[in-house]
């Protein structure tokens, strides 16, 4: 984890590393959507290494912040981020989009740290509202 005071040079180096890993992951799979993932690197880096409360060793921790991904084609950036944060071994990135791999082309809850299966674009907003209202009622 990065410190609460961001080191811009460290974030820039990490962003470059994430982009390299995203391209390697997609290349090994022989298919994927790089654009959305490459453009969202700084967002995911900022969230998981600077902003949100989360515990990779306890992905269902009750007091965690939830990141709801609605755009499933950004699965490479989600998986690279989660692997780098310690949710699962980085070696597993090599199984992206392979038969029987849990790292599929759309984000799925089989992967530790993923809160919501993606599908139709935009339906994550409704789900996130429900999660927020449920937490407020609880």
N, C-alpha and C positions, 0 to 999 in steps of 0.2 A: 504494500500500500504506500502511496505517496503521502507526504505530510499534508496537514490542513492548509498550510501556506504553499500554494503551488509554485514549483520550480519550473518556469516556462521552458528552459532549455531541456530539462528532463522530460517534460510532457511532449515537446517536439520530437525528441529522440524516440520516445515510446510510440508516438503516432506513426513515425516512419517504420518502426518495427512491426506495428500492427498492420500497416498497409502491405508490407512485404509478406507477412504471414497470411493475410487474406488472399493475396494473389497466388501464393504457393498452394494454399488450401483448394482454391478454385481450379488451379492448373492440374493438381493431382487428381481431382475429381473428373476433369475433362468437361465440366459444365458448371454453370453458376452465373450469378448476376453481380459483377464487381461494382458497378456504379453506385448503387445505394449504400453499399457497405463502405466503400472508400470515402464517400462524402459524409458518413456518420461517425467516423473514427473519433474525432475530438469530442463529440457528444457522449459516446460510450466511455471513453477514457475519463472525461470529467466526472461522469456519474459514478463509475465503479472505483475510481482511484482518488476521488476528491470529495464527492458530495454525499452519496447515499450511505445509509447504515445497512450493512450486510455482513454475513458470516459465511464464507465459502465452505467451512467445515460443518455448518449447520444451515443448509439452504432453506429450511422451512421455519427458521427462527421467527417466533411470533412478532417481535418488534422490528423486523426488517422493513426497509422501504421496498416498495414493489415497483419494478420497471416493467411496464406493459408494452410489448412490441406488437404493433398492429400490421406493419409492413413486413410480411414474411420473407421477402427476397433479400432482406438484410441479415439473413441467418449467418453468413460468414463473419460479419463484424460481431454479432452476438456471441458466436462460439469462440472466436479468437479472444474476445474480451473475457469471457467466463473462464477459458483455459488459463489465460495469463493471471487472472485473479485467484486461481487455485480451486475452482469448482470441479475440475477434472484434469487429468494429465494432458499436457499439450500434444503428446504423441497421438492422442485420439483424433486430432484434427486431420490426420492422414486418412481417416475413414469417412470423411465428409462425402455424402451422397452415395456411399457404397451400400450394397445389399446388406440388410440386417444391422446397419449402423444406426445409432440413435441420433447422429448428426445428419439430419436430412435437409433438403433444399428449402424448407420452410421451418420456422422455429416451432419446436414441439416441447411439451412438458416432460418428456422422458429425460431431458437434459437437466441436470441439477442447476438451479438458478433461474430457470425459465418459468415464468408465472402463468403463461397463457399460450395455447396453440394458436398460431396465426392461420389466416385463411382469407376471407373476404376483406379487402382493404377497408380500413376505417372502423371495423366493428370492435376494435380494441378500446375505443373511446367509451362505448357503452359498458363494456366489461370493467374498465377502470373506474367508471362512475359507480358501478355496483359494488366493487371492492371498497372504494372510499366510503360509500354510505354504510356498508356493512361494518367497517371498522369503526365508524363514528357511532353507530348504534351499540356496538359491543362495548 
